[in-house]
C-alpha cells in the first residue's frame, strides 16, 4: 500500500531540493530538521527543533540524485517491522518556472497508516510550497488544524 501527493510549486528544482534536504530550511516550515549528508547509504534524521533535538523519524538514504530524486527509508527510531520500514520518495520535475513535487510513501502497513501519511504530507507540502514561494511558511502550522 502506498500514498502519493503531487504539488506544483513556483520555484526551481534546486530550491525545492534545498528546502527538503537542508536542516535549517526544513526547520522553517516543518518544525523538524532533516539532518544528513544525503549520500546513498547515509543515515538521516528528522530532528525536533528544540534543545533536545530528538529524532522522531530515522532512516537510510537509498537514492540521492540532486535536485530531482530522493529516496529513503522512514521509521520511528525503535521501530522494527517484519516487512521493513516505509520508504519516502521525493521526485522533483522542472516545467519552465515551476516544478512538480511528487511525494510518495510506500510499504504502508494498512489504511490507517496511509491516512496518517496522507494528512501529514498534505500539510507539510502545503507549508513547503508557501515557504519556497514566499520565504515564509503558513502563519499557522497546518498539521495542527482539526479535521
Secondary structure as a PSIPRED ss2 file (coil, helix, strand):
# PSIPRED VFORMAT (PSIPRED V4.0)

   1 X C   1.000  0.000  0.000
   2 X E   0.000  0.000  1.000
   3 X E   0.000  0.000  1.000
   4 X E   0.000  0.000  1.000
   5 X E   0.000  0.000  1.000
   6 X E   0.000  0.000  1.000
   7 X E   0.000  0.000  1.000
   8 X E   0.000  0.000  1.000
   9 X E   0.000  0.000  1.000
  10 X C   1.000  0.000  0.000
  11 X C   1.000  0.000  0.000
  12 X C   1.000  0.000  0.000
  13 X H   0.000  1.000  0.000
  14 X H   0.000  1.000  0.000
  15 X H   0.000  1.000  0.000
  16 X H   0.000  1.000  0.000
  17 X H   0.000  1.000  0.000
  18 X H   0.000  1.000  0.000
  19 X H   0.000  1.000  0.000
  20 X H   0.000  1.000  0.000
  21 X H   0.000  1.000  0.000
  22 X C   1.000  0.000  0.000
  23 X H   0.000  1.000  0.000
  24 X H   0.000  1.000  0.000
  25 X H   0.000  1.000  0.000
  26 X H   0.000  1.000  0.000
  27 X H   0.000  1.000  0.000
  28 X H   0.000  1.000  0.000
  29 X H   0.000  1.000  0.000
  30 X H   0.000  1.000  0.000
  31 X C   1.000  0.000  0.000
  32 X E   0.000  0.000  1.000
  33 X E   0.000  0.000  1.000
  34 X E   0.000  0.000  1.000
  35 X E   0.000  0.000  1.000
  36 X C   1.000  0.000  0.000
  37 X C   1.000  0.000  0.000
  38 X C   1.000  0.000  0.000
  39 X C   1.000  0.000  0.000
  40 X C   1.000  0.000  0.000
  41 X C   1.000  0.000  0.000
  42 X C   1.000  0.000  0.000
  43 X E   0.000  0.000  1.000
  44 X E   0.000  0.000  1.000
  45 X E   0.000  0.000  1.000
  46 X E   0.000  0.000  1.000
  47 X E   0.000  0.000  1.000
  48 X E   0.000  0.000  1.000
  49 X C   1.000  0.000  0.000
  50 X C   1.000  0.000  0.000
  51 X C   1.000  0.000  0.000
  52 X C   1.000  0.000  0.000
  53 X C   1.000  0.000  0.000
  54 X C   1.000  0.000  0.000
  55 X E   0.000  0.000  1.000
  56 X E   0.000  0.000  1.000
  57 X E   0.000  0.000  1.000
  58 X E   0.000  0.000  1.000
  59 X E   0.000  0.000  1.000
  60 X E   0.000  0.000  1.000
  61 X E   0.000  0.000  1.000
  62 X E   0.000  0.000  1.000
  63 X E   0.000  0.000  1.000
  64 X E   0.000  0.000  1.000
  65 X E   0.000  0.000  1.000
  66 X C   1.000  0.000  0.000
  67 X C   1.000  0.000  0.000
  68 X C   1.000  0.000  0.000
  69 X E   0.000  0.000  1.000
  70 X E   0.000  0.000  1.000
  71 X E   0.000  0.000  1.000
  72 X E   0.000  0.000  1.000
  73 X E   0.000  0.000  1.000
  74 X E   0.000  0.000  1.000
  75 X E   0.000  0.000  1.000
  76 X C   1.000  0.000  0.000
  77 X C   1.000  0.000  0.000
  78 X C   1.000  0.000  0.000
  79 X C   1.000  0.000  0.000
  80 X C   1.000  0.000  0.000
  81 X C   1.000  0.000  0.000
  82 X C   1.000  0.000  0.000
  83 X C   1.000  0.000  0.000
  84 X C   1.000  0.000  0.000
  85 X C   1.000  0.000  0.000
  86 X E   0.000  0.000  1.000
  87 X E   0.000  0.000  1.000
  88 X E   0.000  0.000  1.000
  89 X E   0.000  0.000  1.000
  90 X E   0.000  0.000  1.000
  91 X E   0.000  0.000  1.000
  92 X E   0.000  0.000  1.000
  93 X E   0.000  0.000  1.000
  94 X E   0.000  0.000  1.000
  95 X E   0.000  0.000  1.000
  96 X C   1.000  0.000  0.000
  97 X C   1.000  0.000  0.000
  98 X E   0.000  0.000  1.000
  99 X E   0.000  0.000  1.000
 100 X E   0.000  0.000  1.000
 101 X E   0.000  0.000  1.000
 102 X E   0.000  0.000  1.000
 103 X E   0.000  0.000  1.000
 104 X E   0.000  0.000  1.000
 105 X E   0.000  0.000  1.000
 106 X E   0.000  0.000  1.000
 107 X C   1.000  0.000  0.000
 108 X C   1.000  0.000  0.000
 109 X C   1.000  0.000  0.000
 110 X C   1.000  0.000  0.000
 111 X H   0.000  1.000  0.000
 112 X H   0.000  1.000  0.000
 113 X H   0.000  1.000  0.000
 114 X H   0.000  1.000  0.000
 115 X H   0.000  1.000  0.000
 116 X H   0.000  1.000  0.000
 117 X H   0.000  1.000  0.000
 118 X H   0.000  1.000  0.000
 119 X H   0.000  1.000  0.000
 120 X H   0.000  1.000  0.000
 121 X H   0.000  1.000  0.000
 122 X H   0.000  1.000  0.000
 123 X H   0.000  1.000  0.000
 124 X H   0.000  1.000  0.000
 125 X H   0.000  1.000  0.000
 126 X H   0.000  1.000  0.000
 127 X H   0.000  1.000  0.000
 128 X H   0.000  1.000  0.000
 129 X H   0.000  1.000  0.000
 130 X H   0.000  1.000  0.000
 131 X H   0.000  1.000  0.000
 132 X H   0.000  1.000  0.000
 133 X H   0.000  1.000  0.000
 134 X H   0.000  1.000  0.000
 135 X C   1.000  0.000  0.000
 136 X C   1.000  0.000  0.000
 137 X C   1.000  0.000  0.000
 138 X C   1.000  0.000  0.000
 139 X C   1.000  0.000  0.000
 140 X C   1.000  0.000  0.000
 141 X C   1.000  0.000  0.000
 142 X H   0.000  1.000  0.000
 143 X H   0.000  1.000  0.000
 144 X H   0.000  1.000  0.000
 145 X C   1.000  0.000  0.000
 146 X C   1.000  0.000  0.000
 147 X C   1.000  0.000  0.000
